Amino acid sequence: MNEPIIKAITLYSEDLFALLLLADPSQNNINEYLYKSLIYGAYINNVLIGVYVLFPVDEQTMEIKNIAVSEDFHKRGIGTLLLHHAKKETVLKGYLQLIIGTANSSISQLSLYQKNGFEIYEIKRDFFIENYNEPIFENGIQAKHMIMLMQKVS
Ligand code: COA
């Protein structure tokens, strides 16, 4: 596999939305943050195979609102590469900390984020019950609560 190239995205293509929907099944939610965020894509041979969305929360904090890799490219280190890139961009833009949220049922994501230096600091109870119309299940577990993780980057 060629090493992916990561670069900023400024066009809202269908490929982009297909990836974003892997991480967030609500197009309405995506629309809430996408147009106020920085977007970065991972490309292999000019094909978009990964994405993350960086949203400025306050003067100190950036949030990864969405991170996704095409299913054919999972478990090859591209998610990790995107997390490293997000940390560097957060520093470059002058922010002090990076946060990310995931569901209580997203076991591999919780593992990946903690392996990459994020620590749990908050649980938004019933977030997925209150904000999504349909129940979401992963790994046989209902997604109910949003687990918030953070790391200092500077
Ligand atoms: N061989 C085998 N395993 C490898 C590997 C390799 N060469 N390189 C990395 N891995 C392992 C990692 O150690 C990690 O293991 P873990 O599950 O035990 O933590 C796992 O593969 C995933 O790491 P990585 O390859 O860096 O991430 P990824 O490219 O698969 O992307 C997601 C991770 C979450 C972005 C991806 O699964 C995804 O798009 N999921 C759907 C959308 C989603 O859930 N987004 C997050 C919402 S909160």
Residues whose N, C-alpha, C, O or C-beta is under 5 A from the ligand:
A	BS01	COA	L22 A23 I67 A68 V69 F73 H74 K75 R76 G77 I78 G79 T80 G101 T102 S108 Q109 S111 L112
